[in-house]
Amino acid sequence: MDTKSPHRYSVAIVSRGDADARRDATPQNSRFVRVFEALAAAGIKAQPAIYDESFANVVREQLLAVDGVLVWVDPIHQGKTRAGLDALLRDVAARGPWVSAHPDVILKMGVKEVLYRTRHLGWGADTHRYDTAAAFAAEFPQRLRAGGPRVLKQNRGNGGQGVWKVETLTDTIPTVRVLHALRGSLPEEMPLDAFIARCEPYFGWGGCIIDQPFQPRLPDGMIRCYMSGAKVAGFGHQLIKALIPPPPGGPDAPKAQPGPRIMHGPDAPQFQALRRQMEDEWTPQMMELLAINEASLPVIWDADFLFGPRNPAGADTYVLCEINASSCFAIPDEAPAAIARTVSERFVGASR
């Protein structure tokens, strides 16, 4: 379709920053410069909207003056959550501009609970949810004792915050070895009761803890499948080091650092089986299960996969470990144009 429109729609791109960053922000000095360029090429006027709680009212007025809002803000940043921003975005969306990703959509698909709710899809695993600290304390030890290390994830977080590998040291598991996914972490041995107590704060803002089996093929890397709406916009493959014990040189040693994320376009041959599953099966099934229509899907989001066990034919399988819908960046070279196409389609759909 022709993405040019006789009406010049306007969007604001929201990211977090301080007052100085807001004052100096331009499309040209933004890390989203290529997104700004792609939107301009599609006939859409875009402006930066730097956000912080200290000047939220100014941002709110800016967002009410545009036709659409694109948001790149992490769930947790230097101790700040999105609680205030999400309330602001709900208010803005209720008054006219459409917001992507809308906070209510993030709560459906961009939190770790989606791993539990979609566990029966082809990307699922032996996944459990603990809704209270009491349930976690009662049920997790039995599950850990049943065999194999587990991975615990707080419901809302980023950068490895609140993600732990937990494994037993003896049959009676009075003591466990834990490793935080946060960069620079070292394995710790501690009483299981003490670790359970450490996790209690995760039942606050996030609301629950998700429990999955550890995937032995983690050293083979993580596949990030980038989506714009319901279509694949590219892939990234990275040899990650989170939840892998650091070498003798410690977490700062060169061998402990993650490899570069190698970006690929949507047509990369090695990922076509995953693309077909995402576009034809898993995304439509997720949308139906979570009651998300296509027009509400984020204009950019990603599904992070680890390699599961190979099937009887020797082909790779994939296990979903996270969906990012709050702040999906960096992105493949092909993604800005895909974002612009999706934004244009949203405007055309909204005008009908």
Sequence and secondary structure as in RCSB ss.txt:
>XXXX:A:sequence
MDTKSPHRYSVAIVSRGDADARRDATPQNSRFVRVFEALAAAGIKAQPAIYDESFANVVREQLLAVDGVLVWVDP
IHQGKTRAGLDALLRDVAARGPWVSAHPDVILKMGVKEVLYRTRHLGWGADTHRYDTAAAFAAEFPQRLRAGGPR
VLKQNRGNGGQGVWKVETLTDTIPTVRVLHALRGSLPEEMPLDAFIARCEPYFGWGGCIIDQPFQPRLPDGMIRC
YMSGAKVAGFGHQLIKALIPPPPGGPDAPKAQPGPRIMHGPDAPQFQALRRQMEDEWTPQMMELLAINEASLPVI
WDADFLFGPRNPAGADTYVLCEINASSCFAIPDEAPAAIARTVSERFVGASR
>XXXX:A:secstr
     SS  EEEEEEE  HHHHHH  TTTSTTHHHHHHHHHTT EEEEEEE GGGHHHHHHHHHTSSEEEEE  S
EETTEESHHHHHHHHHHHHTS EEET HHHHHHHSSTHHHHHTTTSTT  S EEE SHHHHHHHHHHHHHTSS E
EEEESS  TTTTEEEEEESSTT SEEEEEESSTT   EEEEHHHHHHHTGGGGTTT  EEEEE  TTGGG EEEE
EEETTEEEEEEEE   TTS   TT TTSGGGS    EEE TT GGGHHHHHIIIIIIHHHHHHHHT  GGGS SS
EEEEEEE    TTS   EEEEEEE S   S  TTHHHHHHHHHHHHHHHHH 
